[in-house]
Amino acid sequence: MCAGAALQAHVGRIVFGAWDAKLGACGSVWDIPRDPHIGPHPEVVGGVEEEACMALLRDFFRTRRR
């Protein structure tokens, strides 16, 4: 959903920290920004502060599941 919104807004660069191997849409399951049927193609920068972002997400969902 976020990747689609970024494409519709013609965002030039997408920067994110944590990869999502199950549901990700930027370089994971379906690489929406690089799909040849969709354009324009923004620059995608992933894994920025990856360990800190993964820990933040892990803690958030651990708290939500209690």
BAFI-3210 file (N, C-alpha, C; in Angstrom, 3 decimals, decimal comma, padded with zeros to 6 digits):
// residues 66
n [1|2|3|4|5|6|7|8|9|10|11|12|13|14|15|16|17|18|19|20|21|22|23|24|25|26|27|28|29|30|31|32|33|34|35|36|37|38|39|40|41|42|43|44|45|46|47|48|49|50|51|52|53|54|55|56|57|58|59|60|61|62|63|64|65|66]
n.u [000,824|001,893|004,019|002,653|001,256|003,412|004,365|002,174|002,257|004,494|007,005|010,449|012,427|012,560|013,052|013,834|013,994|013,649|013,463|010,861|010,321|008,084|005,786|006,654|006,971|008,918|011,554|011,227|008,813|007,073|008,433|007,420|008,157|010,060|008,854|008,415|006,051|004,974|005,377|006,622|010,005|011,139|014,122|015,266|016,134|017,092|017,288|018,390|019,809|019,172|019,248|018,414|015,871|014,592|014,585|012,939|010,474|010,061|009,808|007,539|005,495|005,601|004,664|002,061|000,897|000,481]
n.v [-001,186|001,295|001,498|001,607|004,028|005,787|005,549|006,570|009,174|010,038|009,899|010,371|008,950|006,182|005,437|003,138|001,225|-001,463|-004,677|-006,740|-009,929|-011,539|-009,957|-007,718|-004,967|-003,631|-004,653|-007,160|-009,526|-008,675|-006,547|-003,716|-000,945|-001,426|-002,869|-003,766|-003,156|-001,007|002,440|005,775|004,741|004,887|005,629|003,165|002,718|000,570|-000,953|000,921|001,820|-000,745|-002,787|-001,360|-000,527|-003,003|-003,946|-002,029|-002,502|-005,182|-004,925|-003,274|-004,934|-007,081|-005,934|-005,259|-007,764|-008,783]
n.w [000,000|000,812|-000,993|-003,413|-003,082|-002,990|-005,610|-007,055|-006,199|-007,431|-006,185|-005,867|-004,522|-002,355|000,937|003,425|006,509|007,555|006,148|004,806|004,528|004,142|003,470|002,162|-000,170|-001,470|-002,906|-001,832|-001,514|-003,692|-005,831|-006,161|-006,889|-008,867|-010,814|-014,157|-015,473|-014,283|-013,723|-013,083|-012,157|-008,968|-007,049|-004,808|-001,509|000,833|004,127|005,844|008,845|009,754|011,843|014,148|013,306|012,914|015,549|016,741|015,409|016,174|018,986|019,098|017,955|019,697|022,049|021,206|020,882|023,374]
ca.u [000,000|002,759|004,773|001,713|001,008|004,630|004,393|001,130|002,681|005,719|008,127|011,694|013,272|011,931|014,076|013,238|014,980|013,462|012,930|009,791|010,423|006,764|004,774|007,277|006,678|010,095|012,700|010,927|007,863|006,773|009,211|006,521|008,799|010,893|008,044|008,500|004,729|004,580|006,414|008,081|010,709|011,927|015,285|014,874|017,251|016,590|018,233|018,985|019,692|018,349|019,137|017,594|014,489|014,062|014,330|011,774|009,292|009,913|009,284|006,176|004,556|005,605|003,765|000,690|000,381|000,251]
ca.v [000,000|002,471|001,558|002,075|005,452|006,501|005,601|007,482|010,532|010,277|010,068|010,047|008,042|005,520|005,026|002,421|000,554|-002,899|-005,501|-007,659|-011,057|-012,141|-009,060|-006,500|-004,573|-002,945|-005,554|-008,418|-010,401|-008,056|-005,312|-002,820|000,197|-001,837|-003,676|-003,156|-002,753|000,172|003,457|005,807|003,921|005,671|005,005|002,483|002,528|-000,207|-001,403|002,052|001,560|-001,954|-003,451|-000,523|-000,572|-004,336|-004,001|-001,182|-003,242|-006,365|-004,471|-002,785|-006,041|-007,875|-005,222|-005,344|-009,135|-009,158]
ca.w [000,000|000,862|-002,248|-004,430|-002,844|-003,378|-007,073|-007,526|-005,858|-008,198|-005,264|-006,562|-003,737|-001,214|001,903|004,553|007,339|007,798|005,067|005,202|003,602|003,909|002,913|001,649|-001,546|-002,009|-002,889|-001,140|-002,192|-004,982|-005,880|-006,893|-007,542|-010,003|-011,728|-015,491|-015,936|-013,515|-013,772|-013,165|-011,178|-008,011|-006,421|-003,571|-000,588|001,964|005,134|006,564|010,293|009,734|013,151|015,030|012,811|013,202|016,989|016,991|014,952|017,027|020,280|018,885|017,775|020,927|022,956|020,675|020,973|024,782]
c.u [000,871|003,543|003,883|001,427|002,214|004,724|003,367|001,491|003,955|006,896|009,398|012,582|012,463|013,057|013,373|014,318|014,855|012,843|011,824|009,739|009,067|005,813|005,344|006,994|007,805|011,287|012,457|010,006|007,544|007,462|008,468|007,256|009,650|010,142|008,056|007,152|004,231|005,702|005,849|008,723|011,549|013,171|014,800|016,128|016,695|017,686|018,930|018,737|018,867|018,179|018,246|016,126|013,844|013,721|013,088|010,483|009,009|009,301|007,835|005,188|004,517|004,644|002,308|000,078|000,114|-001,166]
c.v [001,255|002,622|002,070|003,559|006,283|006,619|006,586|008,940|010,937|010,630|009,609|009,056|007,501|005,017|004,347|001,644|-000,946|-003,587|-006,388|-008,785|-011,668|-011,236|-007,803|-006,229|-003,756|-003,887|-006,878|-009,275|-009,889|-006,703|-004,283|-001,651|-000,175|-002,720|-003,015|-002,680|-001,474|001,197|004,775|005,040|004,787|004,907|004,377|002,225|001,812|-000,587|-000,289|001,847|000,289|-002,608|-002,667|-000,556|-001,919|-004,461|-003,184|-001,894|-004,456|-005,984|-003,993|-003,945|-006,968|-007,250|-005,351|-006,730|-009,582|-008,948]
c.w [000,000|-000,436|-003,373|-004,299|-003,268|-004,897|-007,618|-007,258|-006,597|-007,292|-005,978|-005,842|-002,572|-000,320|003,065|005,287|007,388|006,587|005,632|004,178|003,260|003,132|002,262|000,185|-002,170|-001,878|-002,213|-001,997|-003,597|-004,981|-006,735|-007,569|-008,757|-011,001|-013,108|-016,043|-015,263|-013,611|-013,287|-012,013|-010,240|-007,571|-005,112|-002,749|000,638|002,931|005,888|008,060|010,535|011,103|014,109|014,601|013,100|014,685|017,346|016,581|015,828|018,370|020,161|018,795|018,983|021,940|022,506|020,881|022,402|025,188]
res [m|c|a|g|a|a|l|q|a|h|v|g|r|i|v|f|g|a|w|d|a|k|l|g|a|c|g|s|v|w|d|i|p|r|d|p|h|i|g|p|h|p|e|v|v|g|g|v|e|e|e|a|c|m|a|l|l|r|d|f|f|r|t|r|r|r]
***
